Amino acid sequence: MSDISIPGISGGGRFNTREMIDDLMKVERIPVTRMEERVERFQDQRVIWNDVSRATAELRDSARALYGFQSPFNSRIARSSNDAVLTAEATRQSQEMTSRIEVRQLAGRDHFLSRSLDRETDVEAGSYGFRVGEDEITFNFRGGSLREFSDAVNRNAGELVRSRVVDNTRDTSVITFEAQRTGAEQRLSFTDDAADFALSAGIIEPGRDAQRAVAISDQTLTRWTQPLDRQAVQVSEGTLTVRPGGELSLPVRPAFEVHGNVMLEFEVRVTDRSPEALEPAPPPPGPQVPEGPDASLQDITVEGARSRALLPDLEEPEPPQIVDDMRFLFAREGTASVPLPELRDTAEFQTVRIPLSDYVDQIDALGIRNRNSHRDLEIRNVRVFDPDARDDFEPLNAVEVASDSIILVDGVEIVRDSNTIDDVIAGTTLNLHQASTQPVSLAVEPDRETIKDSIIRFAGHYNQLIRDINILTRTNPAVIEEIGYFTDEEREQAQARLGALQGDSTLNQLRSRMQTLIMNPYETRAGSQLSLLAQIGVSTNVSGFSGSMDASRMRGYLEIDENQLDAAIRNDLQAVRDLFGYDTDGDFAVDSGVAYQVERNLNPYVQSGGVFAMRRQGLDARVERTESDIDTYNRRLDRREQQLRVEFGRMEGAMQMLEDNQQSLDALRPQQQR
């Protein structure tokens, strides 16, 4: 029995059952590993199709943007010849036009300063009120320093007026009050205890005589340098009409002392009756010379001889003299008459303001003279007033006063209460920055830069899609090496995807279709002179400068000649627009153009339930089926592994029993020898 020996059991149990089971299960798991690798490939392909779908959708959207509702060809931009004076913002509703705009006056807000006050000045407790225009705010102040009062104003009335305290010297301060609204009607007033504080702080003072209306009636008209001509000067319902040759004087009673910002304001209309209407009178017909009498005897009549008279040659009268003189108004101070600024021809009445302090120290009357041969002057609502006056008070130290903006747009005066004006030029908002005596040219035109950027964006998305398709469907590394703008990470990703969808008919057909659409001619209003993208500088440029074929250019990428594109957009914008989207049958719906065709052909690929969605769904289904197979196979492997453990356990038990028997036999052997 001592000769019995079982390999792996006898001599220390060299047989490793766990390792044997693991080796057997590795073989059993090979199908699962292959299925897991297949799932990874499906998932990688799904990511690839997602990226292709995204690139296709971006190209579709950029194509739609070139002809749809948001087309950049409908965008407008406003260009000012002097941005320091005027800027503007145009919308898609703006009409293309050029306007000459003169900014005569900016809209202002009341901004008043106090006199220098001791820093320790206290503001008494009380009820303080502030009025701006028609709105008023009143609040109670418990008393305190200037800064505490200023903070209380900002906290309680900040929507109407803002206050600030500034230390102007080491020992004194000034307090400021600034209205928060612009416009002549938005004047700042102090009420209740605020009025007393404003008087004591030197912000306001009792007002002076602030206004004088100039009456217009038959009784108020007086002669100036010549007697009144009632045929040339007439009054009707408060409107004075002065025809050519008319002259008169309108008294200002009592005389108005001119100081500060005193204005002469009136409504005026100057009508040009056109020199062409002043035709010279026809020449006189001259004397009528009768013919001599006839003599008749029975049936015989002898005509009388014609009278002969020596008549002078007729001379045509000289044409009437044309006189242009737009200086109609004169400010009269005593016996002196100072000419006021010239007026302009207008179709409607316009309000005009003239600062009298630039001309006289006092006005006694307004002289009106019409020396024109072909213009009528109409004037009404004449007044002399001080715009800085505030009810019974006026500011002592005004940094700025409430005023309207005044602009002249193509000769028409516009008055508004803001420096932002959006109701003068349709679809365009004017932003006034400073007054200027020089007119500013404002051109509303197509936003050519946006149009160019949109075309470049379209070409970029097209190239991105073609690039991705080339990488996915080809195995030649040159398609990656020729792309110079890739980062290292992008280049590594592209190399991993090289040829991943080689031979895929969907992508090959898509690339071929896009290249055909890009190269096709399209109908435009310019005809054959502009029917191809290449004619605006967008092309594949397959031939290099030497005329030889460049393989990299044959990949189908678009290149842009910016100079040619700029010229096309500048010189033939409407035809460029037609090239991307055009209504050929006049039904107000685009039905032709490269952008229209690209968008129309890409929709089936990226729309819900489209080609790419079906591809992703197919991959999802395959992943789901494979993962289900993996789960089923794994459960079977678990059962198989458990079965092997049981069987190897039994084998180990049997082997252990044999080993125990052998040891028993070895133990009996010495006894037999004895």
DAJO-V247846 format. One record per residue. RES is the residue in one small letter. SS is DSSP state (2 for helix, 1 for strand, 0 for the rest). NEAR is the number of other C-alpha atoms within 12 Angstrom. D_LAST is the distance of its C-alpha to the last C-alpha in Angstrom with 1 decimal. Layout:
BEGIN
RES | SS | NEAR | D_LAST
RES | SS | NEAR | D_LAST
END
This chain:
BEGIN
m | 0 | 13 | 16.7
s | 0 | 17 | 16.2
d | 0 | 11 | 19.2
i | 0 | 17 | 21.5
s | 0 | 20 | 24.0
i | 0 | 22 | 27.4
p | 0 | 14 | 30.1
g | 0 | 17 | 31.7
i | 0 | 26 | 29.1
s | 0 | 22 | 25.9
g | 0 | 14 | 26.1
g | 0 | 14 | 28.5
g | 0 | 17 | 30.9
r | 0 | 15 | 33.4
f | 0 | 20 | 35.5
n | 0 | 17 | 38.8
t | 2 | 24 | 40.3
r | 2 | 20 | 43.3
e | 2 | 15 | 44.5
m | 2 | 16 | 44.0
i | 2 | 25 | 46.2
d | 2 | 20 | 48.8
d | 2 | 16 | 49.0
l | 2 | 20 | 49.5
m | 2 | 26 | 52.1
k | 2 | 17 | 54.0
v | 2 | 17 | 54.5
e | 2 | 22 | 55.5
r | 0 | 23 | 58.0
i | 2 | 18 | 59.9
p | 2 | 22 | 62.6
v | 2 | 26 | 63.2
t | 2 | 22 | 63.6
r | 2 | 19 | 66.2
m | 2 | 26 | 68.0
e | 2 | 26 | 68.1
e | 2 | 18 | 69.6
r | 2 | 23 | 72.1
v | 2 | 26 | 73.1
e | 2 | 21 | 73.6
r | 2 | 22 | 75.8
f | 2 | 29 | 77.8
q | 2 | 26 | 78.3
d | 2 | 23 | 79.4
q | 2 | 32 | 81.8
r | 2 | 28 | 83.1
v | 2 | 21 | 83.8
i | 2 | 32 | 85.6
w | 2 | 37 | 87.7
n | 2 | 25 | 88.5
d | 2 | 24 | 89.8
v | 2 | 38 | 91.8
s | 2 | 35 | 93.2
r | 2 | 24 | 94.2
a | 2 | 29 | 95.9
t | 2 | 40 | 97.7
a | 2 | 33 | 98.9
e | 2 | 28 | 100.2
l | 2 | 39 | 102.1
r | 2 | 36 | 103.5
d | 2 | 30 | 104.6
s | 2 | 34 | 106.2
a | 2 | 41 | 108.1
r | 2 | 33 | 109.2
a | 2 | 31 | 110.4
l | 0 | 41 | 112.8
y | 0 | 40 | 114.8
g | 0 | 27 | 114.0
f | 0 | 16 | 115.6
q | 0 | 20 | 114.2
s | 0 | 31 | 115.4
p | 2 | 34 | 116.2
f | 2 | 35 | 119.3
n | 2 | 28 | 120.7
s | 0 | 32 | 119.9
r | 1 | 31 | 122.8
i | 1 | 33 | 123.1
a | 1 | 35 | 126.0
r | 1 | 28 | 127.0
s | 1 | 29 | 129.4
s | 0 | 22 | 131.5
n | 0 | 26 | 131.1
d | 0 | 21 | 128.0
a | 0 | 16 | 129.3
v | 0 | 29 | 132.1
l | 1 | 36 | 130.6
t | 1 | 30 | 127.3
a | 1 | 38 | 126.5
e | 1 | 31 | 123.7
a | 1 | 32 | 124.2
t | 0 | 26 | 122.4
r | 0 | 24 | 122.0
q | 0 | 20 | 125.2
s | 0 | 28 | 127.3
q | 0 | 22 | 129.9
e | 0 | 25 | 130.2
m | 1 | 22 | 133.3
t | 1 | 22 | 134.7
s | 1 | 29 | 136.5
r | 1 | 26 | 138.5
i | 1 | 37 | 137.8
e | 1 | 34 | 139.6
v | 1 | 39 | 138.0
r | 1 | 32 | 141.1
q | 1 | 34 | 139.4
l | 0 | 34 | 136.0
a | 0 | 34 | 135.3
g | 1 | 37 | 135.1
r | 0 | 35 | 134.1
d | 0 | 44 | 135.7
h | 1 | 35 | 134.2
f | 1 | 37 | 136.1
l | 1 | 31 | 135.8
s | 0 | 35 | 137.1
r | 0 | 29 | 139.1
s | 0 | 26 | 137.2
l | 1 | 29 | 136.1
d | 1 | 23 | 134.9
r | 0 | 23 | 131.1
e | 0 | 18 | 131.4
t | 0 | 24 | 133.5
d | 1 | 22 | 132.5
v | 1 | 31 | 133.0
e | 0 | 21 | 134.4
a | 0 | 22 | 132.7
g | 1 | 21 | 134.2
s | 1 | 26 | 134.1
y | 1 | 32 | 133.7
g | 1 | 31 | 134.4
f | 1 | 39 | 134.1
r | 1 | 33 | 135.5
v | 1 | 35 | 134.7
g | 0 | 28 | 136.8
e | 0 | 14 | 136.8
d | 1 | 23 | 133.6
e | 1 | 25 | 133.6
i | 1 | 28 | 131.0
t | 1 | 28 | 131.8
f | 1 | 25 | 129.4
n | 1 | 24 | 129.7
f | 1 | 28 | 128.9
r | 0 | 16 | 128.4
g | 0 | 22 | 129.8
g | 1 | 20 | 128.2
s | 1 | 23 | 128.2
l | 2 | 34 | 129.1
r | 2 | 25 | 125.4
e | 2 | 24 | 124.6
f | 2 | 35 | 127.6
s | 2 | 31 | 126.5
d | 2 | 24 | 123.0
a | 2 | 29 | 124.5
v | 2 | 35 | 126.7
n | 2 | 26 | 123.7
r | 2 | 21 | 121.6
n | 2 | 24 | 124.3
a | 2 | 30 | 126.5
g | 0 | 27 | 124.4
e | 0 | 20 | 124.8
l | 0 | 33 | 128.6
v | 1 | 39 | 128.9
r | 1 | 30 | 126.7
s | 1 | 33 | 127.5
r | 1 | 28 | 126.6
v | 1 | 31 | 127.5
v | 1 | 24 | 127.9
d | 0 | 21 | 128.5
n | 0 | 18 | 131.4
t | 0 | 12 | 132.0
r | 0 | 13 | 130.3
d | 0 | 14 | 132.4
t | 1 | 19 | 133.3
s | 1 | 26 | 131.7
v | 1 | 32 | 132.9
i | 1 | 38 | 131.6
t | 1 | 39 | 131.6
f | 1 | 44 | 131.8
e | 1 | 40 | 130.9
a | 1 | 41 | 131.3
q | 0 | 29 | 128.4
r | 0 | 32 | 130.6
t | 0 | 31 | 132.9
g | 0 | 31 | 136.3
a | 0 | 32 | 139.9
e | 0 | 29 | 139.5
q | 0 | 34 | 136.4
r | 0 | 41 | 138.3
l | 1 | 48 | 136.9
s | 1 | 44 | 138.8
f | 1 | 40 | 138.3
t | 1 | 27 | 138.9
d | 1 | 23 | 139.2
d | 2 | 24 | 138.2
a | 2 | 33 | 136.8
a | 2 | 31 | 140.4
d | 2 | 25 | 141.5
f | 2 | 31 | 138.5
a | 2 | 35 | 139.3
l | 2 | 27 | 142.9
s | 2 | 22 | 142.0
a | 0 | 30 | 139.3
g | 0 | 26 | 141.7
i | 0 | 35 | 139.9
i | 1 | 35 | 142.9
e | 1 | 28 | 146.7
p | 1 | 21 | 149.4
g | 0 | 19 | 150.2
r | 0 | 25 | 153.4
d | 0 | 25 | 155.4
a | 0 | 28 | 152.7
q | 1 | 29 | 154.4
r | 1 | 28 | 157.6
a | 1 | 27 | 158.2
v | 1 | 34 | 160.9
a | 0 | 30 | 163.0
i | 0 | 31 | 164.0
s | 0 | 24 | 167.1
d | 0 | 22 | 170.6
q | 0 | 15 | 171.9
t | 0 | 22 | 169.4
l | 1 | 32 | 170.1
t | 1 | 26 | 172.4
r | 0 | 24 | 174.0
w | 0 | 24 | 172.5
t | 0 | 16 | 174.5
q | 0 | 15 | 176.4
p | 0 | 17 | 177.5
l | 0 | 26 | 175.0
d | 0 | 23 | 175.0
r | 0 | 21 | 174.2
q | 0 | 15 | 173.5
a | 0 | 27 | 170.8
v | 1 | 33 | 169.5
q | 1 | 28 | 168.5
v | 1 | 25 | 166.4
s | 1 | 15 | 164.7
e | 0 | 15 | 162.4
g | 0 | 21 | 161.5
t | 1 | 25 | 160.8
l | 1 | 37 | 163.2
t | 1 | 36 | 163.8
v | 1 | 40 | 165.4
r | 0 | 33 | 166.6
p | 0 | 32 | 167.7
g | 0 | 28 | 170.4
g | 0 | 34 | 169.7
e | 1 | 35 | 169.7
l | 1 | 37 | 169.5
s | 1 | 37 | 168.2
l | 1 | 36 | 166.0
p | 1 | 34 | 166.7
v | 1 | 32 | 163.8
r | 1 | 20 | 165.3
p | 1 | 17 | 165.0
a | 1 | 25 | 163.8
f | 1 | 35 | 160.1
e | 1 | 28 | 158.9
v | 0 | 29 | 156.1
h | 0 | 25 | 153.3
g | 0 | 25 | 149.5
n | 0 | 28 | 148.2
v | 1 | 32 | 151.3
m | 1 | 35 | 151.2
l | 1 | 40 | 153.8
e | 1 | 28 | 152.2
f | 1 | 29 | 153.7
e | 1 | 26 | 152.9
v | 1 | 33 | 154.5
r | 1 | 30 | 154.8
v | 1 | 33 | 156.5
t | 1 | 28 | 157.4
d | 1 | 27 | 158.1
r | 0 | 22 | 160.9
s | 0 | 18 | 160.2
p | 2 | 19 | 162.8
e | 2 | 14 | 162.8
a | 2 | 15 | 164.5
l | 0 | 18 | 167.4
e | 0 | 16 | 169.2
p | 0 | 16 | 172.6
a | 0 | 14 | 175.6
p | 0 | 13 | 177.1
p | 0 | 13 | 180.4
p | 0 | 13 | 183.6
p | 0 | 13 | 185.0
g | 0 | 14 | 188.4
p | 0 | 12 | 191.9
q | 0 | 11 | 192.8
v | 0 | 13 | 195.7
p | 0 | 12 | 197.5
e | 0 | 13 | 198.9
g | 0 | 13 | 202.6
p | 0 | 13 | 204.3
d | 0 | 13 | 204.8
a | 1 | 13 | 208.3
s | 1 | 11 | 208.9
l | 1 | 9 | 212.1
q | 0 | 7 | 211.9
d | 0 | 7 | 208.8
i | 1 | 9 | 208.5
t | 1 | 11 | 206.2
v | 1 | 13 | 206.2
e | 0 | 13 | 203.1
g | 0 | 13 | 203.8
a | 0 | 12 | 202.8
r | 0 | 12 | 199.7
s | 0 | 13 | 200.4
r | 0 | 11 | 199.7
a | 0 | 11 | 198.5
l | 0 | 9 | 196.9
l | 0 | 12 | 193.6
p | 0 | 8 | 191.5
d | 0 | 11 | 187.9
l | 0 | 12 | 185.3
e | 0 | 12 | 182.7
e | 0 | 13 | 179.2
p | 0 | 13 | 178.4
e | 0 | 13 | 175.8
p | 0 | 15 | 172.4
p | 0 | 16 | 171.7
q | 0 | 16 | 170.1
i | 0 | 21 | 166.3
v | 0 | 19 | 165.4
d | 0 | 23 | 161.8
d | 0 | 25 | 161.6
m | 0 | 30 | 158.5
r | 0 | 25 | 159.7
f | 0 | 38 | 161.1
l | 1 | 36 | 160.6
f | 1 | 35 | 162.2
a | 1 | 40 | 161.6
r | 1 | 30 | 165.0
e | 1 | 26 | 165.4
g | 0 | 19 | 169.0
t | 0 | 16 | 170.9
a | 1 | 19 | 167.9
s | 1 | 24 | 165.9
v | 1 | 27 | 162.4
p | 1 | 24 | 160.8
l | 0 | 27 | 157.4
p | 0 | 21 | 154.6
e | 0 | 20 | 155.3
l | 0 | 35 | 154.2
r | 0 | 29 | 152.6
d | 0 | 29 | 153.3
t | 0 | 26 | 151.3
a | 0 | 18 | 151.1
e | 0 | 19 | 150.5
f | 0 | 24 | 151.4
q | 1 | 28 | 149.2
t | 1 | 28 | 148.8
v | 1 | 34 | 149.7
r | 1 | 33 | 149.3
i | 1 | 32 | 151.2
p | 1 | 25 | 150.6
l | 2 | 34 | 154.2
s | 2 | 24 | 153.3
d | 2 | 20 | 153.0
y | 0 | 25 | 156.7
v | 0 | 31 | 158.9
d | 0 | 24 | 159.0
q | 1 | 31 | 160.9
i | 1 | 38 | 161.7
d | 1 | 30 | 165.0
a | 1 | 40 | 165.0
l | 1 | 47 | 163.2
g | 1 | 36 | 165.3
i | 1 | 43 | 164.6
r | 1 | 39 | 166.1
n | 0 | 34 | 165.4
r | 0 | 25 | 166.8
n | 0 | 30 | 164.8
s | 0 | 28 | 166.6
h | 0 | 29 | 164.0
r | 1 | 36 | 161.8
d | 1 | 37 | 162.1
l | 1 | 44 | 160.6
e | 1 | 42 | 159.5
i | 1 | 40 | 158.4
r | 1 | 29 | 157.6
n | 1 | 26 | 155.8
v | 1 | 33 | 156.8
r | 1 | 34 | 155.7
v | 1 | 40 | 155.3
f | 1 | 33 | 152.3
d | 1 | 37 | 149.9
p | 0 | 38 | 146.3
d | 0 | 41 | 144.9
a | 1 | 33 | 146.8
r | 1 | 35 | 144.7
d | 0 | 25 | 146.8
d | 0 | 19 | 148.7
f | 1 | 28 | 146.5
e | 1 | 33 | 145.5
p | 1 | 40 | 142.7
l | 0 | 28 | 143.6
n | 1 | 27 | 140.6
a | 1 | 30 | 139.3
v | 1 | 20 | 136.5
e | 1 | 28 | 136.7
v | 0 | 39 | 138.7
a | 0 | 37 | 138.0
s | 1 | 35 | 139.2
d | 0 | 32 | 138.6
s | 1 | 35 | 137.5
i | 1 | 34 | 140.2
i | 1 | 44 | 139.5
l | 1 | 31 | 141.6
v | 1 | 24 | 139.9
d | 0 | 23 | 141.9
g | 0 | 20 | 145.1
v | 1 | 27 | 144.3
e | 1 | 32 | 143.8
i | 1 | 31 | 140.8
v | 1 | 29 | 140.3
r | 1 | 29 | 137.0
d | 0 | 28 | 135.5
s | 0 | 32 | 132.3
n | 0 | 34 | 131.2
t | 1 | 28 | 128.9
i | 1 | 32 | 131.0
d | 1 | 22 | 129.5
d | 1 | 16 | 132.6
v | 1 | 24 | 134.8
i | 1 | 29 | 133.0
a | 0 | 21 | 131.1
g | 0 | 24 | 127.3
t | 1 | 33 | 127.6
t | 1 | 26 | 127.3
l | 1 | 38 | 129.4
n | 1 | 32 | 128.1
l | 1 | 36 | 131.0
h | 0 | 28 | 130.2
q | 0 | 26 | 133.5
a | 0 | 27 | 137.2
s | 0 | 22 | 138.7
t | 0 | 14 | 142.2
q | 0 | 18 | 140.7
p | 0 | 24 | 139.6
v | 1 | 33 | 136.0
s | 1 | 26 | 135.1
l | 1 | 33 | 132.3
a | 1 | 30 | 130.9
v | 1 | 34 | 128.7
e | 1 | 31 | 126.9
p | 1 | 33 | 123.7
d | 0 | 29 | 120.5
r | 2 | 32 | 119.9
e | 2 | 21 | 117.0
t | 2 | 24 | 115.1
i | 2 | 34 | 116.0
k | 2 | 35 | 114.7
d | 2 | 24 | 111.5
s | 2 | 31 | 110.9
i | 2 | 42 | 111.3
i | 2 | 29 | 109.0
r | 2 | 28 | 106.4
f | 2 | 37 | 106.7
a | 2 | 37 | 106.1
g | 2 | 25 | 103.1
h | 2 | 29 | 101.4
y | 2 | 41 | 102.1
n | 2 | 33 | 100.5
q | 2 | 31 | 97.5
l | 2 | 37 | 96.9
i | 2 | 37 | 97.5
r | 2 | 36 | 95.1
d | 2 | 42 | 92.3
i | 2 | 43 | 92.8
n | 2 | 40 | 92.8
i | 2 | 37 | 89.5
l | 2 | 36 | 87.8
t | 2 | 29 | 88.9
r | 0 | 27 | 88.8
t | 0 | 21 | 86.0
n | 0 | 21 | 88.2
p | 0 | 22 | 87.5
a | 2 | 21 | 91.2
v | 2 | 32 | 92.1
i | 2 | 32 | 90.4
e | 2 | 21 | 91.3
e | 0 | 21 | 95.0
i | 0 | 25 | 94.9
g | 0 | 13 | 95.8
y | 0 | 12 | 96.0
f | 0 | 18 | 92.3
t | 0 | 13 | 90.3
d | 2 | 14 | 86.8
e | 2 | 11 | 85.2
e | 2 | 17 | 87.6
r | 2 | 23 | 87.0
e | 2 | 15 | 83.2
q | 2 | 19 | 83.6
a | 2 | 31 | 85.9
q | 2 | 26 | 83.5
a | 2 | 20 | 80.8
r | 2 | 32 | 83.2
l | 0 | 27 | 84.5
g | 0 | 25 | 84.6
a | 0 | 29 | 82.8
l | 0 | 28 | 85.3
q | 0 | 20 | 86.1
g | 0 | 17 | 88.1
d | 0 | 20 | 88.9
s | 2 | 16 | 92.1
t | 2 | 23 | 93.2
l | 2 | 35 | 93.3
n | 2 | 23 | 94.8
q | 2 | 19 | 97.6
l | 2 | 32 | 98.2
r | 2 | 34 | 98.7
s | 2 | 21 | 101.0
r | 2 | 22 | 103.0
m | 2 | 35 | 103.5
q | 2 | 29 | 104.6
t | 2 | 20 | 107.1
l | 2 | 30 | 108.6
i | 2 | 38 | 108.9
m | 2 | 27 | 110.8
n | 0 | 24 | 113.0
p | 0 | 24 | 116.8
y | 0 | 35 | 118.1
e | 0 | 29 | 121.5
t | 0 | 30 | 123.4
r | 0 | 22 | 127.0
a | 0 | 22 | 127.1
g | 2 | 18 | 126.4
s | 2 | 15 | 124.9
q | 2 | 20 | 125.6
l | 0 | 30 | 122.6
s | 0 | 33 | 120.2
l | 0 | 31 | 117.0
l | 2 | 41 | 114.6
a | 2 | 29 | 115.1
q | 2 | 33 | 118.8
i | 2 | 33 | 117.9
g | 0 | 28 | 115.4
v | 1 | 35 | 112.1
s | 1 | 31 | 110.5
t | 0 | 32 | 107.4
n | 0 | 28 | 109.2
v | 0 | 21 | 107.1
s | 1 | 16 | 109.2
g | 0 | 15 | 108.9
f | 0 | 10 | 111.9
s | 0 | 9 | 111.7
g | 0 | 9 | 112.0
s | 0 | 13 | 108.5
m | 1 | 15 | 105.9
d | 0 | 18 | 103.4
a | 0 | 17 | 100.0
s | 2 | 26 | 99.3
r | 2 | 25 | 102.7
m | 2 | 23 | 101.9
r | 2 | 32 | 99.2
g | 0 | 33 | 102.0
y | 0 | 35 | 102.4
l | 0 | 34 | 105.8
e | 1 | 31 | 107.7
i | 1 | 27 | 110.7
d | 0 | 23 | 113.8
e | 2 | 22 | 114.9
n | 2 | 15 | 118.4
q | 2 | 22 | 119.0
l | 2 | 31 | 117.5
d | 2 | 26 | 119.7
a | 2 | 18 | 122.8
a | 2 | 31 | 122.1
i | 2 | 32 | 121.6
r | 2 | 23 | 124.6
n | 2 | 18 | 127.0
d | 0 | 26 | 125.9
l | 2 | 29 | 123.8
q | 2 | 25 | 124.7
a | 2 | 31 | 123.7
v | 2 | 45 | 120.4
r | 2 | 44 | 119.9
d | 2 | 35 | 120.7
l | 2 | 48 | 118.1
f | 2 | 46 | 115.3
g | 0 | 38 | 116.8
y | 1 | 32 | 120.1
d | 0 | 24 | 122.0
t | 0 | 18 | 123.4
d | 0 | 11 | 125.0
g | 0 | 10 | 126.5
d | 0 | 9 | 124.6
f | 0 | 12 | 123.5
a | 0 | 16 | 119.9
v | 0 | 29 | 118.1
d | 0 | 27 | 117.2
s | 1 | 30 | 116.8
g | 0 | 39 | 115.5
v | 2 | 43 | 112.3
a | 2 | 41 | 110.9
y | 2 | 35 | 111.8
q | 2 | 33 | 110.1
v | 2 | 42 | 107.0
e | 2 | 37 | 106.6
r | 2 | 28 | 107.3
n | 2 | 31 | 104.7
l | 2 | 37 | 102.0
n | 2 | 27 | 102.3
p | 2 | 22 | 100.3
y | 2 | 32 | 97.4
v | 2 | 31 | 97.2
q | 0 | 21 | 98.8
s | 0 | 16 | 96.7
g | 0 | 15 | 94.9
g | 0 | 18 | 95.9
v | 2 | 26 | 94.0
f | 2 | 33 | 91.9
a | 2 | 24 | 91.1
m | 2 | 22 | 89.9
r | 2 | 29 | 87.7
r | 2 | 29 | 86.2
q | 2 | 22 | 85.7
g | 2 | 20 | 84.0
l | 2 | 28 | 81.6
d | 2 | 24 | 81.0
a | 2 | 18 | 80.2
r | 2 | 24 | 77.8
v | 2 | 26 | 76.1
e | 2 | 21 | 75.9
r | 2 | 19 | 74.5
t | 2 | 28 | 71.9
e | 2 | 26 | 70.8
s | 2 | 18 | 70.5
d | 2 | 22 | 68.3
i | 2 | 26 | 66.2
d | 2 | 19 | 65.7
t | 2 | 17 | 64.7
y | 2 | 23 | 62.3
n | 2 | 24 | 60.8
r | 2 | 16 | 60.2
r | 2 | 19 | 58.5
l | 2 | 25 | 56.4
d | 2 | 20 | 55.4
r | 2 | 16 | 54.2
r | 2 | 22 | 52.4
e | 2 | 26 | 50.7
q | 2 | 18 | 49.6
q | 2 | 17 | 48.3
l | 2 | 25 | 46.3
r | 2 | 23 | 44.8
v | 2 | 17 | 43.8
e | 2 | 17 | 42.3
f | 2 | 23 | 40.4
g | 2 | 19 | 39.2
r | 2 | 15 | 37.8
m | 2 | 18 | 36.2
e | 2 | 23 | 34.7
g | 2 | 17 | 33.4
a | 2 | 16 | 31.8
m | 2 | 25 | 30.3
q | 2 | 22 | 29.0
m | 2 | 17 | 27.4
l | 2 | 22 | 25.7
e | 2 | 25 | 24.5
d | 2 | 17 | 23.1
n | 2 | 21 | 21.3
q | 2 | 23 | 19.8
q | 2 | 21 | 18.6
s | 2 | 17 | 17.0
l | 2 | 19 | 15.2
d | 2 | 19 | 14.1
a | 2 | 15 | 12.7
l | 2 | 15 | 10.5
r | 2 | 15 | 9.1
p | 2 | 11 | 6.5
q | 2 | 10 | 5.2
q | 2 | 9 | 5.4
q | 2 | 8 | 3.8
r | 0 | 6 | 0.0
END
